[in-house]
Amino acid sequence: MKKKCFIVIVLVLSLFAFSQEKNADIVVLLDNSGTMLPYYQEVNEKVLQGICENFVRLNDSFHLLSFTEKTLLEISQRINTQSDIEKIVSRFRLLYPLGPYSNFIEALSYSRQYVNSLNPYTQKVLVI
């Protein structure tokens, strides 16, 4: 699991290195099914909080999509202050993996449609 977390964080870091001057829409696609239960605390505390605290910049927008058998928009927040980041992190703590199974294909399709509906002039970063 540590290796996967490291790969995700490196991926996000490398994506941001290409365009620091452009505002970004950061979309996180999170498996919220029961199969994630053994890893959920680690993903929530290390990966999601790490993304918010280290890579989300002022004037970016953060979007959290969770999926089980269907995909839901959990958070869509423009980051104007540090308080906005804290709201996102506290929202993570309310999520709990309860879905019976995950429909990854539908979640990818939903996330593609969602990303395409966002402002076309901002950088898009999708973290799975």
Disulfide bonds with the S-S distance in Angstrom:
none
